[in-house]
């Protein structure tokens, strides 16, 4: 087993199309995880992830804050304690609509990309 505290993992600025977003890769292949990666997203007030899609699924759990999640033609407000499954190839975006930071866990599968 491997243990860590999220504060010990460096946050990386999210890529193009995002604003005010940091990502911490908590569980990775380098740690021995062969099937899934676990990431922690921290989205500052008025920040957002890019509107995008890709050929893998997401499992997301909201730890703190409020989010507007856009997907295809659907929009849903989520809050602390909510979970969402995003199927492969579905457009999606997380927008912080709360007064503080939005924090969520995102799990993605590994496969040859």
ABEGO torsion letter per residue (X at the ends): XBBBBAAABBBBBBBBGBBGBBBBBABBAAAGBAABBBBBBBBBBGBBBBBBBBABBBBBBBABEBBBBBBEABBBBBBBGBBBBBBBGBBBBBBBABABBBBBBBBBBBBBX
